[in-house]
Amino acid sequence: MSEDPVRSVLWMVRGSWITMALRAACVLGIFDVLDGPLVEDEVAARTDTDPPTLSRLLRSLSDLGLVERVAPDAYRNTALGATLREDHPSRLRDLVLMQATLPNLAAWHALDEAVRSGSGVYESVNGLPSWEHLARDPEAQRMFNAAMARRGSGQVAALLTATDLSGASTIVDVGGGRGAMLTGLLEALPSLHGVLADQPAMAAEAEAVFAAAGLGDRTTCVPSDFFRSLPGGGDVYTIANVLHDWDDADAVRILRTVRAAVPDHARLLVVEHVLDAPGRSFEELREVHLVDLHMLVMFGARERTQAEYDELLVDAGFTASTRGATGTDWNVLEARPAAETAE
Ligand SMILES: C[S@@+](CC[C@H](N)C(=O)[O-])C[C@H]1O[C@@H](n2cnc3c(N)ncnc32)[C@H](O)[C@@H]1O
């Protein structure tokens, strides 16, 4: 950062332009063709772009450290640029595309309104709630699902470190998306059966993902509305990165539905980025704080401290939670049906 405060803030002002430069480069497939050095004309030919204009974009991508100029007219990806390739395991490209959709940007544009009112703005700005928008727009839904699924391995690592799942027989993942986390758990624990409960379109997508991973016979996908009812019979229930999408009243409603489904002997594992979990780096905290604002504009929702999650859990009929060490930026809060501990 520059020592001149005006220059430093000017750089922050350019943040949205940088996101758009990343988006353009991802959409054009620039990082996908630059895994080795390539002259600009060849990059233009392979990405179907106007050579002199592409050169201007490459210049800025180089300033950002995403590509490097290896000859006067040739570039290749840096390690940073390589993370935005379509085949990179981080799936960061999906996140760029999801975050840069116009409805999402429009919601952020009304952050001031959200801070004034304390409520979400996505619906007032875009005319319908984010979940409904996704349900009506298959491409937006695909980008969202892919962006969510990219976190599965981190969630699995956190769960396996925080708690002993070796004795579990059936795990029910509430709002499990396309099944990335459950896939990882089933691969790590060969005797486990997995039940994925999500909205009908998502449950169908997860079914295809499990079949492709050879896990069709160890999984059941249940189309569900977690405000109404959820599958019973599990001995472990997980709910990952769902509660932060909802305000307190709705989060308690979801947890009450979970409570109604959870047998008394079972346990619930909440996987989230808990705001006051110890040991976070400055970069991790900065990320959680920005995602908290994203939850505000998108859903009128929030990131929470462990005490705030506990309030919701207790209100819904669970014990207060214990937090296991995870060694990752994900946290796992474990709670049980309150009646069991009261005995
Ligand atoms: C932020 S995503 C989290 C997905 C996954 N657990 C993860 O961590 O990547 C929230 C999930 O909640 C699901 N969801 C939203 N409303 C729902 C509802 N009423 N009933 C069931 N699932 C719902 C979405 O379809 C989505 O898969």
The ligand as an SDF file (V2000), in Angstrom:
LIG
                    3D

 27 29  0  0  0  0  0  0  0  0999 V2000
  -24.9340  -21.3690    0.9660 C   0  0  0  0  0  0  0  0  0  0  0  0
  -25.5860  -22.8640    0.3320 S   0  0  0  0  0  0  0  0  0  0  0  0
  -24.6510  -24.0490    1.2630 C   0  0  0  0  0  0  0  0  0  0  0  0
  -24.5270  -25.3350    0.5420 C   0  0  0  0  0  0  0  0  0  0  0  0
  -23.5690  -26.3290    1.1980 C   0  0  0  0  0  0  0  0  0  0  0  0
  -24.0360  -26.7440    2.5050 N   0  0  0  0  0  0  0  0  0  0  0  0
  -22.1800  -25.7330    1.2980 C   0  0  0  0  0  0  0  0  0  0  0  0
  -21.7170  -25.4560    2.4000 O   0  0  0  0  0  0  0  0  0  0  0  0
  -21.5590  -25.5280    0.2320 O   0  0  0  0  0  0  0  0  0  0  0  0
  -27.1850  -22.9610    1.0900 C   0  0  0  0  0  0  0  0  0  0  0  0
  -27.9910  -24.1660    0.6910 C   0  0  0  0  0  0  0  0  0  0  0  0
  -29.2860  -24.0640    1.3000 O   0  0  0  0  0  0  0  0  0  0  0  0
  -30.2280  -24.5550    0.3770 C   0  0  0  0  0  0  0  0  0  0  0  0
  -31.5760  -24.0570    0.6910 N   0  0  0  0  0  0  0  0  0  0  0  0
  -32.0400  -22.7900    0.5920 C   0  0  0  0  0  0  0  0  0  0  0  0
  -33.3310  -22.7220    0.9660 N   0  0  0  0  0  0  0  0  0  0  0  0
  -33.6960  -23.9990    1.3010 C   0  0  0  0  0  0  0  0  0  0  0  0
  -34.8980  -24.5830    1.7750 C   0  0  0  0  0  0  0  0  0  0  0  0
  -36.0010  -23.8330    1.9890 N   0  0  0  0  0  0  0  0  0  0  0  0
  -34.9250  -25.9060    2.0520 N   0  0  0  0  0  0  0  0  0  0  0  0
  -33.8010  -26.6690    1.8490 C   0  0  0  0  0  0  0  0  0  0  0  0
  -32.6140  -26.1600    1.4130 N   0  0  0  0  0  0  0  0  0  0  0  0
  -32.5700  -24.8480    1.1320 C   0  0  0  0  0  0  0  0  0  0  0  0
  -29.7210  -24.0620   -0.9540 C   0  0  0  0  0  0  0  0  0  0  0  0
  -30.3080  -24.7780   -2.0270 O   0  0  0  0  0  0  0  0  0  0  0  0
  -28.2320  -24.2700   -0.8000 C   0  0  0  0  0  0  0  0  0  0  0  0
  -27.8290  -25.5360   -1.2550 O   0  0  0  0  0  0  0  0  0  0  0  0
  1  2  1  0
  2  3  1  0
  2 10  1  0
  3  4  1  0
  4  5  1  0
  5  6  1  0
  5  7  1  0
  7  8  2  0
  7  9  1  0
 10 11  1  0
 11 12  1  0
 11 26  1  0
 12 13  1  0
 13 14  1  0
 13 24  1  0
 14 15  1  0
 14 23  1  0
 15 16  2  0
 16 17  1  0
 17 18  1  0
 17 23  2  0
 18 19  1  0
 18 20  2  0
 20 21  1  0
 21 22  2  0
 22 23  1  0
 24 25  1  0
 24 26  1  0
 26 27  1  0
M  CHG  2   2   1   9  -1
M  END
$$$$
